[in-house]
Amino acid sequence: MLKDQDITAIPSGKGWEKYLEVAAPQGAQGTVRIAALLRIVAAYNAAGMKISEVADLARLEQPTAHRIVTALHSVGFLSRNPETRRYHLGPLLFELFTTAFPHFNIRDVCLPSMKTLAEDLGDTVYLTVRSGFDGICVERQEGSYPIRTCTVDVGRKRPLGIGAGSLALLAAHSASEAETIIEHNRDRYTPFNTSAEAVQATVEKIRAQGFIYQDVLNTPEIKTVALAITGHTGHPFAGLSITAIATRIPEERATVLLDHLRQRIKQIADLISEQGYV
């Protein structure tokens, strides 16, 4: 259930506008607002939302929120649980997604570059993608260096913001989206010996310097570098990271690894664009 503190924890301000930080063309503000409301419901999709909660987060009058939510429900963009009276993302969104992305698999797009990185550098390369409020390691390529640093198994799911690739991916989202994710995961960070405040501070540092170079979480004998994979429009697709024992990644070599990552990510972004995606 979405509790009152979940709503009040969201910073006050623009309301629905901060969920889609784009300039709406003249006469199209309503369309942008509808997209923003869908993102608000998506952020709390597991628990669902009542219309009053959508109105509070969007900073809309309740009759306006009711009119929009009811319309989105009528066309299948939202579904409504009759027992809880809470709204969730609807089946039409899934149908549209599967139609729009029938052949796109970010793992398949990234795999050749990951293999090249592992072969050329000798270290372990990880690919992390977003699933709701989580980051999932979907691929790992091990290099030839005899001391392996397999810190995360393929398929492991952790709160977004845990792990270098996950942090890079989180930082690539808009400020409002990242804040929503971090607040949702606040209690989930505790088992990893970190906090929402620490994750937020790291995200801000990543945005300022443009990359990650740090110890692996709670493992100072292993270091990692990471960057986000974004499309040409800035859409965040995944996080790509390299790990090795600390003595293999001093600051000077970290610069070399980051250069390799940037080259491969540029190639990946070009491939994504060639397939017609953002």
C-alpha positions in Angstrom: 0.0 0.0 0.0 1.2 3.5 -0.8 1.5 5.2 2.6 1.1 8.9 3.3 4.8 9.3 4.0 5.6 7.9 0.6 3.8 10.8 -1.0 5.0 13.6 1.3 8.6 12.3 0.8 8.5 13.4 -2.8 9.9 17.0 -3.0 7.2 19.6 -3.5 7.4 21.9 -6.4 6.3 21.6 -10.0 4.1 18.5 -9.5 3.5 16.6 -12.8 5.9 18.8 -14.7 8.9 17.4 -12.9 8.1 13.9 -14.0 8.7 14.8 -17.7 11.2 17.6 -17.9 10.5 18.6 -21.5 9.1 21.7 -23.0 5.6 21.0 -24.2 4.8 22.4 -27.7 2.1 25.0 -27.7 -1.3 23.4 -27.3 0.2 20.0 -26.3 0.6 20.5 -22.6 -2.3 18.1 -21.9 -0.5 15.3 -23.8 2.7 15.8 -21.8 0.7 15.9 -18.6 -0.9 12.6 -19.5 2.5 11.0 -20.1 3.7 12.4 -16.7 0.7 10.9 -14.9 1.5 7.5 -16.4 5.0 7.8 -15.1 3.7 8.7 -11.6 1.5 5.5 -11.6 4.4 3.5 -13.0 6.6 4.6 -10.0 4.1 3.0 -7.6 2.8 0.3 -9.9 3.3 -2.6 -7.4 1.1 -1.0 -4.7 -1.2 0.8 -7.1 -2.5 4.4 -6.5 -5.8 6.0 -5.6 -6.9 9.0 -7.6 -6.4 11.2 -4.6 -2.8 10.0 -4.4 -2.2 10.7 -8.1 -3.6 14.2 -7.6 -1.4 14.9 -4.6 1.8 13.8 -6.4 0.9 15.5 -9.7 -0.2 18.7 -7.9 -3.5 18.6 -9.7 -7.1 19.4 -8.5 -8.8 16.1 -7.8 -11.5 16.5 -10.4 -8.8 17.1 -13.0 -6.9 14.0 -11.9 -10.1 12.0 -11.8 -11.0 13.0 -15.4 -7.5 12.0 -16.7 -7.2 8.8 -14.8 -10.7 7.7 -15.8 -10.0 8.4 -19.4 -6.7 6.4 -19.3 -8.5 3.5 -17.6 -11.2 3.5 -20.3 -8.7 3.1 -23.1 -6.6 0.5 -21.3 -3.6 2.6 -20.3 -4.5 2.0 -16.7 -6.3 -0.9 -14.9 -8.3 -0.6 -11.7 -8.5 -3.1 -8.9 -12.2 -3.2 -7.9 -11.4 -4.3 -4.3 -8.7 -1.7 -3.5 -9.9 0.9 -6.0 -6.2 1.4 -6.9 -4.9 2.0 -10.4 -2.0 0.2 -12.0 -0.5 0.3 -15.5 -2.9 -1.3 -18.0 -2.7 -4.1 -20.5 -2.6 -1.8 -23.5 0.8 -0.4 -22.5 2.2 -3.9 -22.5 0.7 -4.6 -25.9 2.1 -1.4 -27.4 5.6 -2.2 -25.9 5.8 -5.7 -27.3 4.7 -4.2 -30.7 7.3 -1.4 -30.6 10.2 -3.5 -29.4 9.8 -7.0 -31.0 13.4 -7.5 -31.8 15.3 -5.3 -29.4 17.4 -6.9 -26.8 20.0 -4.7 -25.1 22.0 -7.8 -24.0 22.4 -9.0 -27.6 23.3 -5.5 -28.8 26.0 -5.1 -26.1 27.5 -8.6 -26.0 30.0 -8.2 -28.9 31.4 -5.0 -27.3 31.5 -6.7 -23.9 33.5 -9.6 -25.3 35.9 -7.3 -26.9 36.4 -5.3 -23.7 37.1 -8.5 -21.7 39.5 -9.8 -24.3 41.4 -6.6 -24.8 41.6 -5.6 -21.1 41.6 -8.9 -19.4 39.1 -7.9 -16.7 35.5 -8.7 -15.9 32.8 -6.7 -17.7 29.2 -6.5 -16.4 25.9 -5.3 -18.0 23.1 -4.0 -15.7 19.6 -3.1 -16.8 16.7 -1.6 -15.0 13.6 -3.6 -13.9 11.2 -1.3 -12.1 13.1 -0.1 -9.0 15.8 -2.7 -9.4 19.0 -3.2 -11.4 19.6 -6.7 -12.8 22.9 -8.1 -14.0 22.0 -9.6 -17.4 25.5 -10.4 -18.7 29.0 -10.9 -17.5 32.1 -11.5 -19.6 35.3 -12.6 -17.8 38.8 -11.6 -19.0 42.0 -13.6 -19.0 43.6 -12.1 -15.9 44.1 -15.1 -13.5 42.6 -13.4 -10.4 38.9 -13.2 -11.2 36.5 -10.6 -9.7 33.1 -12.1 -10.2 31.3 -10.0 -7.7 27.7 -10.4 -9.1 26.1 -13.4 -10.7 24.1 -13.0 -13.9 20.4 -12.7 -13.0 20.9 -11.2 -9.6 18.5 -8.4 -8.8 19.3 -5.6 -6.4 17.8 -2.1 -5.6 18.8 0.4 -8.3 21.8 2.2 -7.0 23.6 -0.8 -5.6 26.6 -1.7 -7.7 28.6 0.5 -10.1 26.7 -0.3 -13.2 23.4 0.2 -11.4 24.6 3.5 -10.0 25.7 4.7 -13.4 22.3 3.8 -14.9 20.5 5.5 -12.0 22.5 8.7 -12.5 21.6 8.7 -16.2 17.9 9.1 -15.4 16.3 12.6 -14.9 16.7 14.1 -11.5 13.0 13.6 -10.6 13.0 10.0 -11.8 16.2 9.2 -9.8 14.8 10.9 -6.7 11.6 8.8 -7.0 13.6 5.5 -7.3 15.9 6.4 -4.4 13.0 7.3 -2.1 11.2 4.1 -3.0 14.3 2.0 -2.2 15.1 3.9 1.0 14.5 0.9 3.3 15.9 -1.5 0.8 19.4 0.0 0.9 20.0 -0.8 4.6 21.0 -4.5 4.1 23.7 -3.2 1.7 25.2 -1.0 4.4 24.2 2.2 2.7 21.4 4.7 2.7 19.2 6.8 0.4 21.3 9.9 1.3 24.5 8.1 0.4 23.1 6.9 -2.9 21.8 10.4 -3.7 25.2 11.9 -2.9 27.0 9.3 -5.2 24.5 10.0 -8.0 25.3 13.7 -7.8 29.0 13.0 -7.8 28.6 10.8 -10.9 26.8 13.5 -12.7 29.4 16.0 -11.8 32.4 13.9 -12.9 30.7 11.9 -15.7 31.8 8.4 -14.6 32.3 6.0 -11.7 35.6 5.0 -10.2 35.3 3.5 -6.8 35.7 0.4 -4.6 33.2 -2.3 -5.1 30.5 -2.0 -2.4 31.9 -3.3 0.9 34.9 -4.8 -0.9 37.8 -2.3 -0.9 40.2 -4.9 -2.4 38.3 -4.7 -5.6 37.8 -1.5 -7.7 35.4 -0.7 -10.5 34.8 1.8 -13.3 31.4 2.3 -14.9 29.4 4.4 -17.4 25.8 4.5 -18.5 24.7 3.3 -22.0 22.4 6.0 -23.3 20.8 6.5 -26.7 21.5 9.6 -28.8 18.6 11.3 -27.1 20.0 10.6 -23.7 17.6 7.7 -22.9 19.3 5.4 -20.3 19.4 1.8 -21.5 21.9 0.1 -19.2 25.1 0.4 -17.1 28.4 -1.0 -18.3 31.1 -1.7 -15.6 34.5 -3.2 -15.4 35.9 -4.7 -12.1 39.4 -6.0 -11.1 41.5 -6.3 -8.0 42.4 -2.8 -6.7 46.1 -3.1 -7.7 45.0 -3.5 -11.4 43.0 -0.3 -11.4 45.0 2.6 -10.1 43.8 6.0 -11.2 46.0 6.1 -14.3 44.6 2.8 -15.6 41.1 3.8 -14.6 41.4 6.5 -17.2 42.4 4.0 -19.9 39.5 1.7 -19.0 37.0 4.5 -19.1 38.3 5.5 -22.6 37.7 1.9 -23.8 34.2 2.0 -22.3 33.4 5.3 -24.0 34.5 3.9 -27.4 32.4 0.8 -27.0 29.4 2.7 -25.7 29.5 5.0 -28.7 29.4 1.9 -30.9 26.5 0.5 -28.9 24.6 3.8 -29.1 25.1 3.8 -32.9 23.7 0.3 -33.2 20.7 1.2 -31.1 20.0 4.1 -33.3 20.4 2.0 -36.5 17.7 -0.3 -35.1 15.4 2.7 -34.9 15.4 3.3 -31.2 16.3 6.4 -29.2 
